[in-house]
Amino acid sequence: MSKASVEDLKLASSGLRGQLAELFADTSTPNIPEDSNILLKHHGSYQQDDRDRRTQLVKEKKDKAWSFMIRSKMPGGRITAKQWMIHDDLCTKAFGNMRLTNRQGIQLHGVLKGGLKEVIHNVCHSGLSTMGACGDVVRNTMGPAAPIKDAVHADTQKLTEEISNRFLWRSNAYADIWLDGEKVDNDWIKDPEVNPAVREATKAPEGDDPIYGKVYLPRKFKIGVAIQPCNDVDVYSQDVGLVPHVVDGQVEGYTITVGGGFGMSHGQLGTRPFLGQPLIYVKRANTVDAIEAIVTTQRDHGNRTERKNARLKYTVQSMGLDGFREEVVRRLPGIETFPPKELHFDTVEDDLGWHEQGDGKLYCAVYVNMGRIVNVENGPQYRSAFAELCTTLDLPLIVTLNTNMIIADIAPEQKEAVNAILAKHGVVHADEAGFTRARKVAHACVALPTCGLALSESERALPGFMDHIDGFLKELDLADEPILFRMTGCPNGCGRPYNADFGFVGRSPNKWAMFVGGSIRGNRLAGLEFKTVTGEEIPGKVKSFLEAFKAERQNGEIFADWFARTRTTGELPTPEQFHVELAERAAKLAGEKVAEAG
């Protein structure tokens, strides 16, 4: 299927409906055609197969082991105890576990075709949704995870919900396919658990989407809100980042950054990661309108002929930041915009352990290994622990950027019970486990066996590498140093490796590209140090950098600052190189179109 045909599919989909209703009513086949899978993504699901079984199934001349991944949207990562238990119950339809995502959502992998409708139905009736969790629309909106009870944290969480509601795609297709048209049924209308914004979005009349138009966005669109100095949403990696400006304890407005994004292709200079750049500052009342102006600018000016260059980061680069700003401001008549405020961040880390919320209650941030909610054999029983916390104490949960879990709104008299439940199930605090600071923040994407794009392992590989690296850090007396390790199974970069101190990007089985020189603050891109390293080589190469850091650091500087002072980052295409190759590719594409026309 050609990349351009994705636009044709969306255009002809009748509000992202396509043939999905008919296909999922037919249980005689385990999968759906790829053109329908493209539409399905907008509903919050991907078709996948178990790649661990592919080779054997081919030998047996059998079809792939097809299943579906379902992703729930949770603005700011918030989920109630009741909603969590609905997801826990739905694990029976999946692989028996959940995966916390680094966009503060939840993924269920391994749902069979015949069970997908039930899963989406139950997620919707929990008050959450899968609508727009994937696809060429605004994805789940991220926000500060810590449940601090002050005006600034309250406003950022409110903003994540406002953004999520504004940018839901409007079509009755979602309710027709997954909820049997419940949008017009009394049970649907009266159900207090259903998100009102989702209800309204699914009651939309037929016609063009008021924000997304006929063909939605050229590619996915990610938004995150961060409070200085904690960059716990990796704000510079977002298509749109928002940072509040606080005056006398209240949010006056938001600085907006644009053009972050980490997807690339190995060996193609015309694709590359970019960090977000400050665009404008707007008063709080105008913030969501300003975001809409950015989204519609991307809708109208984004690249719809080459999906590899269709993210907002490329639109900003092709228009130039000043030109992009001019177009956004033009779409905000009567709204005053200002120069962006200066931003400063210290870290992307979670502050694990016990903390006060500011309202007399407590919260506890708990380390979850690679975000996988599963009962580990001879290890932490994550699924059982969080289920008991929810059923016995009715405590809300918050998913963090680093795929850890926050247990919130804990009364002081409940602290002992929380600790007892965690201990009962072997879920220890990071400090109790003796983890290095690097281990607490290390993260990997899902990759094999479920991701169809993965070229190598990630989630299943990084913990083993960190076992070795932990040993080196302790040996060198660097156990408490803030060093960011991230791994991803392919260059799309879902694990956000390109701004880490050490980033590993899958190339082929047991081989990764190794990037070094990002920052724990999330504000600098790493460079390519080694085009290919094997799993056996990774620990030794990391150790050599750590030894040099130990020997050369000055005045207690962190690894990121040492590297910036003493090293030049490796191969990464400059913006100038990027523009040259992009122009060459555009000329080639234009020539091909002329040849076709001739």
Beta strands, then each sheet from edge to edge (+ up, - down):
strand 1: 45-49
strand 2: 66-72
strand 3: 78-79
strand 4: 98-100
strand 5: 106-111
strand 6: 223-225
strand 7: 240-247
strand 8: 250-258
strand 9: 277-283
strand 10: 353-356
strand 11: 362-366
strand 12: 372-373
strand 13: 397-399
strand 14: 405-410
strand 15: 443-444
strand 16: 485-488
strand 17: 502-508
strand 18: 511-516
strand 19: 527-534
sheet 1: 1+ 2- 5+ 4- 12+
sheet 2: 3+ 13- 14+ 11- 10+
sheet 3: 6+ 7+ 8- 9+
sheet 4: 15+ 16+ 17+ 18- 19+
end
